[in-house]
């Protein structure tokens, strides 16, 4: 779109034009909410974004006259259509001064022409890089959006939206871009905790040789590596039981260090507790608690995760948690491997990494007690400290109001798709410093596949039309009627097959 196309004139109302907003009359049907516009065609151009469009008509402001004429049928004799006109409200984002983009300290004058922003103008305003990961096009403008990876994920990323708005689709696009990075680009490792098999299809795509999927049910976790604090929170241990467990773990650690002994089995641990010279009630309480821990089949004295599967440059490691029903077990797996990989990254044993956590509000809840939020501490720790070690988070959630404020506030980059819940919108507004009230108003009206992007990669919010996925077309979900019909057809078929044998 070229900036020579006139779309309206700046007009006045009670408090505008001012240095923040101005209104203009519409004379083009091409104008859409979210469009960027400019005022002035010389070296200095005021740039703004349309944040609202509405119609007005002085005739219909007189309610009493309309009521009288409507009752007598006289309304048809008035040229009301000729008195209607459109108005657009524009938020000023800055000033193009030659080749520079600056703050705007003076508003446009009434009567000045308004133009759609050109590609050249927008590139100056957005200051987008020529190279970078390709996510889609700027909404309503034919401009590719490419972002520097470090600016998008370097200080953590949150992808927020209601169910069905396109969170996983956007994340799939991001994963494709990561998989297509070349060695000279600087490849990172990617770790995905997938709760609903949203990303396992990558294993059957053109990227299959770069993807490993781990079935969560096949994992074994070494109880010693969980640590005293996590086991104590999980079993809700009292202070005396916790101290006894801490003493035992310290002894085991020293023995492992000196003699290279393996982690004791549960039976061996129980014998160590029984032999300890401590209050019988304390021993009994700890043994009873640990007996319930023994009941978790995935907790053992050995870790079965192979070193060959550790995060590697340019590859994706997906933990498929869809077959696990217990949220507690899922949280333990997330905690266990986040702690393992974060420690490995701090020691430079694995490459810079991005960790993607689907349904993040289940793994890092805001208000749950510690025993119901076993992975929250490590996620909050990585949110605070991970950027120093290039260990980055991507938190995906459909209920940001239930997501830890500590973790969300550390996500400098935000990708927000459609959200309508006012509590979630309010939580986002309070947790993100880069979002303003005008941008919040856009979010409920976003269409599926459109997103609001905020972060260090841009001076102000960007509206994105997400590109199509390369690895797999979006699945068309069934309606409840279709599923019900198929269910009955299968049941009838089974009954007919059974009747043949009766």
C-alpha positions as CSV (number, residue, x, y, z in Angstrom):
1,X,0.0,0.0,0.0
2,X,1.5,3.3,-1.0
3,X,1.3,6.5,1.1
4,X,-0.1,8.5,-1.9
5,X,-3.6,7.1,-1.4
6,X,-5.7,9.7,0.5
7,X,-8.2,8.1,2.9
8,X,-9.5,11.1,4.9
9,X,-9.0,14.5,6.5
10,X,-8.0,15.3,10.1
11,X,-11.0,16.8,12.0
12,X,-11.4,18.3,15.5
13,X,-13.5,17.4,18.5
14,X,-13.4,18.6,22.1
15,X,-9.8,17.4,22.9
16,X,-8.2,16.4,19.7
17,X,-6.0,16.6,17.6
18,X,-3.4,16.2,20.4
19,X,0.0,14.6,20.7
20,X,-1.6,11.2,21.5
21,X,-4.6,10.9,19.3
22,X,-6.5,12.4,16.4
23,X,-9.6,11.8,14.4
24,X,-10.1,11.8,10.6
25,X,-13.1,11.4,8.3
26,X,-13.1,8.3,6.1
27,X,-13.5,8.4,2.4
28,X,-12.1,4.9,1.6
29,X,-13.5,1.4,2.2
30,X,-10.0,0.0,2.3
31,X,-9.4,1.4,5.8
32,X,-9.5,-1.2,8.6
33,X,-9.0,-1.1,12.3
34,X,-5.2,-1.7,12.9
35,X,-4.1,0.1,9.7
36,X,-1.1,2.3,10.0
37,X,-1.6,5.8,8.6
38,X,0.5,9.0,8.0
39,X,-0.2,12.7,7.9
40,X,2.1,14.8,5.7
41,X,4.0,13.8,2.6
42,X,7.2,15.9,3.0
43,X,10.3,14.9,5.1
44,X,8.2,15.0,8.3
45,X,5.3,12.5,8.6
46,X,3.2,11.9,11.7
47,X,2.6,8.1,12.0
48,X,-0.3,6.5,13.8
49,X,-2.4,3.4,14.1
50,X,-6.2,3.2,13.7
51,X,-7.6,1.9,17.0
52,X,-11.3,2.4,16.3
53,X,-13.7,3.1,13.4
54,X,-17.3,4.3,13.8
55,X,-20.1,5.9,12.0
56,X,-21.9,9.2,12.9
57,X,-24.9,11.1,11.6
58,X,-26.1,14.4,13.1
59,X,-29.7,13.6,12.1
60,X,-29.9,10.5,14.3
61,X,-28.6,12.5,17.3
62,X,-32.0,14.1,17.7
63,X,-33.9,11.2,19.3
64,X,-37.2,13.1,19.8
65,X,-37.5,14.1,16.1
66,X,-36.6,10.6,14.9
67,X,-39.3,9.2,17.2
68,X,-41.9,11.6,15.9
69,X,-41.1,11.2,12.2
70,X,-40.9,7.4,12.5
71,X,-44.4,7.2,13.9
72,X,-45.8,9.3,11.1
73,X,-43.7,7.8,8.3
74,X,-42.0,11.1,7.5
75,X,-38.5,9.7,8.0
76,X,-38.3,8.6,4.3
77,X,-38.4,12.2,3.1
78,X,-35.1,13.2,4.8
79,X,-31.7,12.6,3.1
80,X,-30.3,10.8,6.1
81,X,-27.9,8.7,4.1
82,X,-26.1,11.8,2.8
83,X,-25.5,13.0,6.3
84,X,-23.7,9.8,7.4
85,X,-19.9,9.7,7.6
86,X,-17.2,7.5,9.1
87,X,-14.7,8.5,11.7
88,X,-11.4,6.8,12.6
89,X,-9.6,7.3,15.8
90,X,-5.8,7.2,15.4
91,X,-3.2,6.6,18.1
92,X,0.0,8.5,17.3
93,X,3.1,6.3,17.5
94,X,5.8,8.7,16.3
95,X,7.3,11.0,13.7
96,X,9.3,10.1,10.6
97,X,11.9,12.9,10.2
98,X,13.9,12.1,7.1
99,X,15.4,8.7,7.7
100,X,14.9,8.9,11.5
101,X,11.9,7.8,13.6
102,X,11.3,10.0,16.6
103,X,8.7,10.9,19.3
104,X,6.0,13.2,18.1
105,X,5.8,16.4,20.1
106,X,3.2,18.3,18.0
107,X,-0.2,17.0,16.6
108,X,-1.4,17.2,13.0
109,X,-3.5,20.2,12.0
110,X,-7.2,20.0,11.3
111,X,-7.9,19.6,7.5
112,X,-4.6,17.8,6.7
113,X,-4.8,14.8,4.5
114,X,-4.4,11.3,5.9
115,X,-2.7,8.5,3.9
116,X,-2.3,4.8,4.2
117,X,1.3,4.1,5.3
118,X,3.6,2.8,2.6
119,X,5.9,-0.2,3.0
120,X,8.9,2.2,3.0
121,X,7.3,4.2,5.9
122,X,6.5,1.2,8.0
123,X,10.0,-0.3,7.6
124,X,11.4,3.0,9.1
125,X,8.8,2.9,11.9
126,X,9.1,-0.7,12.9
127,X,12.9,-1.0,12.3
128,X,12.5,-4.6,11.4
129,X,15.6,-6.7,10.4
130,X,16.2,-7.9,6.9
131,X,16.9,-11.4,8.2
132,X,15.3,-13.3,11.0
133,X,12.6,-15.9,11.7
134,X,9.6,-15.4,9.5
135,X,6.3,-15.5,11.4
136,X,3.8,-14.0,9.0
137,X,2.7,-10.6,7.7
138,X,1.8,-7.4,9.5
139,X,-2.0,-7.3,9.6
140,X,-3.6,-5.4,6.8
141,X,-0.2,-4.5,5.3
142,X,1.7,-6.6,2.7
143,X,4.9,-6.6,4.8
144,X,6.7,-9.7,6.0
145,X,7.4,-9.8,9.7
146,X,10.9,-11.1,10.5
147,X,12.3,-11.0,14.0
148,X,15.7,-11.5,15.6
149,X,15.4,-14.7,17.6
150,X,17.4,-13.3,20.5
151,X,14.9,-10.4,20.8
152,X,11.9,-12.7,20.6
153,X,12.9,-15.4,23.2
154,X,16.0,-14.0,24.8
155,X,14.1,-12.6,27.8
156,X,11.4,-15.3,27.8
157,X,8.2,-15.5,25.7
158,X,4.5,-16.0,26.6
159,X,1.9,-17.2,24.1
160,X,-1.5,-16.4,25.5
161,X,-5.0,-17.1,24.0
162,X,-8.3,-18.7,24.6
163,X,-8.9,-22.3,23.5
164,X,-9.0,-22.6,19.7
165,X,-7.5,-19.2,18.9
166,X,-4.3,-20.6,17.5
167,X,-1.7,-20.8,20.3
168,X,-0.3,-24.2,19.3
169,X,-0.5,-23.3,15.6
170,X,1.7,-20.2,16.2
171,X,4.1,-22.2,18.3
172,X,4.3,-24.8,15.4
173,X,5.3,-22.0,13.1
174,X,8.0,-20.9,15.6
175,X,9.3,-24.5,15.8
176,X,9.5,-24.7,12.0
177,X,11.6,-21.6,12.0
178,X,13.9,-23.0,14.7
179,X,14.3,-26.3,12.8
180,X,15.2,-24.5,9.6
181,X,18.0,-22.4,11.2
182,X,21.4,-23.2,9.7
183,X,24.6,-23.7,11.7
184,X,25.9,-20.3,10.6
185,X,22.7,-18.7,12.0
186,X,23.3,-20.0,15.5
187,X,21.1,-23.0,16.2
188,X,19.6,-23.6,19.7
189,X,18.1,-26.7,21.3
190,X,14.4,-26.8,21.9
191,X,12.6,-28.8,24.7
192,X,8.8,-29.1,24.5
193,X,6.6,-30.4,27.3
194,X,3.5,-31.4,25.3
195,X,0.3,-32.1,27.2
196,X,-2.0,-33.0,24.3
197,X,0.2,-34.3,21.5
198,X,0.0,-30.9,19.8
199,X,3.6,-31.2,18.4
200,X,4.3,-35.0,18.1
201,X,3.3,-34.8,14.4
202,X,6.7,-33.2,13.8
203,X,8.2,-36.7,14.1
204,X,6.3,-37.7,11.0
205,X,7.1,-34.5,9.0
206,X,9.9,-33.4,6.8
207,X,11.8,-32.5,10.0
208,X,11.6,-36.1,11.4
209,X,15.4,-36.5,11.6
210,X,15.6,-33.4,13.9
211,X,12.9,-34.4,16.3
212,X,12.8,-36.9,19.2
213,X,9.6,-37.8,21.0
214,X,9.8,-39.3,24.5
215,X,6.7,-41.0,25.9
216,X,6.2,-39.7,29.4
217,X,5.0,-43.1,30.7
218,X,8.3,-44.7,29.8
219,X,10.3,-42.4,32.1
220,X,11.9,-43.3,35.4
221,X,12.9,-40.6,37.8
222,X,15.7,-41.0,40.4
223,X,14.1,-40.0,43.7
224,X,17.5,-38.8,45.0
225,X,17.7,-36.3,42.1
226,X,14.3,-34.9,43.1
227,X,15.9,-33.6,46.3
228,X,14.7,-33.3,49.8
229,X,12.6,-30.1,49.4
230,X,10.6,-31.5,46.4
231,X,9.9,-34.9,48.2
232,X,9.0,-33.0,51.4
233,X,6.5,-30.8,49.5
234,X,5.1,-33.8,47.6
235,X,4.6,-35.9,50.8
236,X,3.8,-32.9,53.0
237,X,6.4,-33.9,55.5
238,X,6.7,-32.4,58.9
239,X,9.8,-30.6,60.1
240,X,11.3,-33.6,62.0
241,X,10.7,-36.0,59.1
242,X,12.2,-33.5,56.7
243,X,15.3,-33.1,58.8
244,X,15.8,-36.9,59.0
245,X,15.4,-37.2,55.3
246,X,17.9,-34.4,54.8
247,X,20.4,-36.1,57.0
248,X,20.0,-39.4,55.1
249,X,20.4,-37.6,51.7
250,X,23.5,-35.9,52.9
251,X,25.0,-39.2,54.0
252,X,24.1,-40.8,50.6
253,X,25.6,-37.9,48.7
254,X,28.9,-38.2,50.6
255,X,29.0,-41.9,50.0
256,X,28.3,-41.5,46.3
257,X,31.1,-38.9,46.1
258,X,33.7,-41.0,48.0
259,X,32.8,-44.5,46.9
260,X,30.8,-44.0,43.7
261,X,27.9,-45.9,45.2
262,X,24.6,-46.0,43.3
263,X,21.4,-44.5,44.8
264,X,20.0,-46.9,47.4
265,X,16.8,-48.8,46.5
266,X,13.7,-48.0,48.4
267,X,14.2,-51.1,50.5
268,X,17.8,-50.0,51.3
269,X,16.6,-46.5,52.2
270,X,13.9,-47.9,54.5
271,X,16.6,-50.0,56.3
272,X,18.8,-46.9,56.7
273,X,15.8,-45.1,58.3
274,X,15.0,-48.0,60.7
275,X,18.6,-48.1,61.9
276,X,18.8,-44.3,62.5
277,X,18.9,-43.3,66.2
278,X,16.0,-41.0,66.2
279,X,12.6,-40.7,67.7
280,X,10.4,-43.8,66.8
281,X,7.5,-41.6,65.9
282,X,9.6,-39.6,63.5
283,X,10.9,-42.7,61.8
284,X,7.4,-44.2,61.6
285,X,6.0,-41.1,60.0
286,X,8.8,-40.9,57.4
287,X,8.6,-44.5,56.5
288,X,4.8,-44.2,56.1
289,X,5.2,-41.2,53.8
290,X,8.0,-42.8,51.7
291,X,5.9,-45.9,51.3
292,X,3.4,-43.9,49.4
293,X,6.3,-42.5,47.3
294,X,7.2,-46.1,46.5
295,X,3.8,-46.5,45.0
296,X,4.6,-44.1,42.2
297,X,6.0,-46.6,39.6
298,X,7.8,-43.9,37.7
299,X,10.0,-43.0,40.7
300,X,13.0,-45.3,41.2
301,X,16.6,-45.3,42.3
302,X,17.7,-45.0,38.7
303,X,17.2,-42.5,35.9
304,X,16.5,-44.2,32.5
305,X,16.9,-41.0,30.4
306,X,19.7,-41.7,27.9
307,X,22.4,-39.1,27.4
308,X,22.1,-39.5,23.7
309,X,18.7,-37.8,23.9
310,X,20.0,-34.7,25.7
311,X,19.1,-31.4,24.0
312,X,21.2,-30.7,20.9
313,X,21.7,-27.8,18.5
314,X,19.0,-27.5,15.9
315,X,16.9,-30.3,17.3
316,X,13.6,-30.6,19.2
317,X,13.1,-32.9,22.2
318,X,9.4,-33.5,22.9
319,X,8.1,-34.9,26.1
320,X,4.7,-36.4,25.3
321,X,2.7,-36.2,28.5
322,X,-0.7,-36.9,26.9
323,X,-0.8,-40.5,28.2
324,X,-0.4,-39.5,31.8
325,X,-3.6,-38.7,33.7
326,X,-2.0,-37.6,37.0
327,X,-1.2,-33.8,37.0
328,X,1.1,-34.5,40.0
329,X,3.1,-36.9,37.9
330,X,3.3,-34.5,35.0
331,X,4.5,-31.7,37.3
332,X,7.2,-34.0,38.7
333,X,8.5,-34.8,35.2
334,X,8.6,-31.2,34.2
335,X,10.4,-30.2,37.5
336,X,12.8,-33.1,37.2
337,X,13.9,-32.5,33.6
338,X,13.9,-28.7,33.9
339,X,16.2,-28.9,36.9
340,X,18.4,-31.4,35.1
341,X,18.7,-29.4,31.9
342,X,19.0,-26.0,33.6
343,X,22.0,-27.4,35.7
344,X,23.5,-28.9,32.5
345,X,23.2,-25.5,30.7
346,X,24.8,-23.6,33.6
347,X,27.7,-26.0,33.3
348,X,27.7,-25.5,29.5
349,X,27.0,-29.2,28.9
350,X,24.1,-28.4,26.5
351,X,23.6,-25.6,24.0
352,X,21.5,-22.5,24.6
353,X,18.0,-23.7,24.8
354,X,14.3,-22.8,24.6
355,X,11.9,-24.6,26.8
356,X,8.2,-24.6,25.7
357,X,5.6,-25.5,28.3
358,X,2.1,-26.1,27.1
359,X,-0.8,-25.5,29.6
360,X,1.7,-23.6,31.6
361,X,-1.0,-22.5,34.2
362,X,-1.1,-26.2,35.2
363,X,2.6,-26.4,35.8
364,X,3.2,-22.9,37.3
365,X,-0.1,-21.9,39.0
366,X,-0.4,-18.6,40.8
367,X,-2.3,-19.6,44.0
368,X,-1.9,-23.3,44.6
369,X,0.0,-24.6,47.6
370,X,3.4,-26.1,47.1
371,X,2.3,-29.7,47.2
372,X,-0.1,-29.0,44.2
373,X,2.5,-27.0,42.3
374,X,5.6,-29.2,42.2
375,X,7.1,-27.6,39.1
376,X,6.3,-24.0,40.0
377,X,9.6,-23.3,41.9
378,X,11.9,-24.4,39.1
379,X,9.9,-22.5,36.4
380,X,9.9,-19.3,38.5
381,X,13.7,-19.8,39.1
382,X,14.3,-20.1,35.4
383,X,12.1,-17.1,34.7
384,X,14.3,-15.0,37.0
385,X,17.7,-16.4,36.2
386,X,17.5,-18.3,32.9
387,X,18.3,-15.4,30.6
388,X,21.8,-15.1,32.1
389,X,22.6,-18.6,30.9
390,X,20.6,-18.4,27.6
391,X,18.1,-20.9,29.0
392,X,14.8,-19.4,27.8
393,X,11.2,-20.1,28.6
394,X,8.1,-20.1,26.3
395,X,5.0,-20.3,28.5
396,X,1.7,-21.2,26.6
397,X,-1.6,-20.7,28.4
398,X,-5.3,-20.3,27.8
399,X,-5.9,-19.1,31.4
400,X,-3.2,-16.4,32.1
401,X,-5.2,-15.4,35.2
402,X,-4.1,-18.7,36.8
403,X,-0.5,-18.4,35.7
404,X,2.2,-17.3,38.1
405,X,2.6,-13.6,38.0
406,X,6.3,-14.1,38.8
407,X,6.8,-16.1,35.7
408,X,4.6,-14.1,33.4
409,X,6.1,-10.8,34.5
410,X,9.5,-12.0,33.4
411,X,8.3,-12.8,29.9
412,X,9.4,-9.6,28.1
413,X,8.0,-10.9,24.8
414,X,4.3,-11.6,24.5
415,X,2.3,-13.2,21.6
416,X,-1.4,-12.7,22.4
417,X,-4.2,-14.2,20.3
418,X,-7.9,-13.8,20.9
419,X,-8.9,-13.6,24.6
420,X,-12.4,-12.6,25.8
421,X,-12.3,-13.4,29.5
422,X,-12.1,-10.0,31.3
423,X,-10.2,-11.5,34.3
424,X,-7.5,-12.9,31.9
425,X,-7.2,-9.5,30.1
426,X,-6.9,-7.7,33.4
427,X,-4.2,-10.1,34.5
428,X,-2.2,-9.6,31.3
429,X,-2.5,-5.8,31.6
430,X,-1.1,-6.0,35.2
431,X,1.6,-8.5,34.4
432,X,3.0,-7.0,31.2
433,X,4.7,-3.6,31.2
434,X,4.7,-3.3,27.4
435,X,1.0,-3.5,26.8
436,X,-1.3,-0.5,27.0
437,X,-5.1,-0.1,27.4
438,X,-5.6,0.5,23.6
439,X,-3.8,-2.7,22.7
440,X,-5.9,-4.6,25.4
441,X,-9.1,-3.4,23.6
442,X,-7.9,-5.0,20.4
443,X,-7.5,-8.5,21.8
444,X,-11.2,-9.7,22.1
445,X,-11.8,-8.8,18.5
446,X,-8.8,-10.7,17.0
447,X,-9.7,-13.3,14.4
448,X,-8.2,-16.9,14.6
449,X,-4.7,-16.7,13.2
450,X,-4.1,-13.0,14.1
451,X,-1.9,-12.1,17.0
452,X,-0.7,-9.1,19.0
453,X,3.1,-9.1,19.5
454,X,4.8,-7.0,22.1
455,X,8.5,-7.0,23.2
456,X,12.0,-5.6,22.7
457,X,11.8,-6.5,19.0
458,X,9.5,-3.4,18.3
459,X,9.0,0.1,19.6
460,X,5.3,-0.5,19.9
461,X,2.7,-3.4,19.5
462,X,2.5,-5.2,16.2
463,X,-0.5,-7.0,14.8
464,X,0.4,-10.1,12.9
465,X,-1.3,-12.4,10.5
466,X,0.4,-15.7,11.2
467,X,1.8,-17.5,8.2
468,X,0.6,-21.0,7.1
469,X,2.3,-23.9,8.7
470,X,4.6,-26.0,6.4
471,X,4.8,-29.2,8.4
472,X,1.1,-30.0,8.6
473,X,-2.1,-28.4,7.5
474,X,-4.4,-27.3,10.4
475,X,-6.8,-30.1,11.3
476,X,-10.5,-29.5,10.9
477,X,-12.0,-30.3,14.2
478,X,-15.2,-32.4,14.4
479,X,-18.5,-31.0,15.7
480,X,-20.2,-32.7,18.6
481,X,-23.0,-33.7,16.2
482,X,-20.5,-35.5,13.9
483,X,-18.8,-37.2,16.8
484,X,-22.1,-38.4,18.2
485,X,-23.3,-39.7,14.8
486,X,-20.0,-41.6,14.3
487,X,-20.2,-43.1,17.8
488,X,-23.7,-44.5,17.2
489,X,-22.7,-45.9,13.8
490,X,-19.8,-47.7,15.4
491,X,-22.0,-49.0,18.2
492,X,-24.6,-50.3,15.7
493,X,-21.9,-52.0,13.7
494,X,-20.6,-53.7,16.8
495,X,-24.1,-54.9,17.8
496,X,-24.6,-56.3,14.2
497,X,-21.2,-58.1,14.4
498,X,-22.1,-59.6,17.8
499,X,-25.5,-60.8,16.6
500,X,-23.8,-62.8,13.9
501,X,-22.3,-65.0,16.6
502,X,-25.5,-65.4,18.7
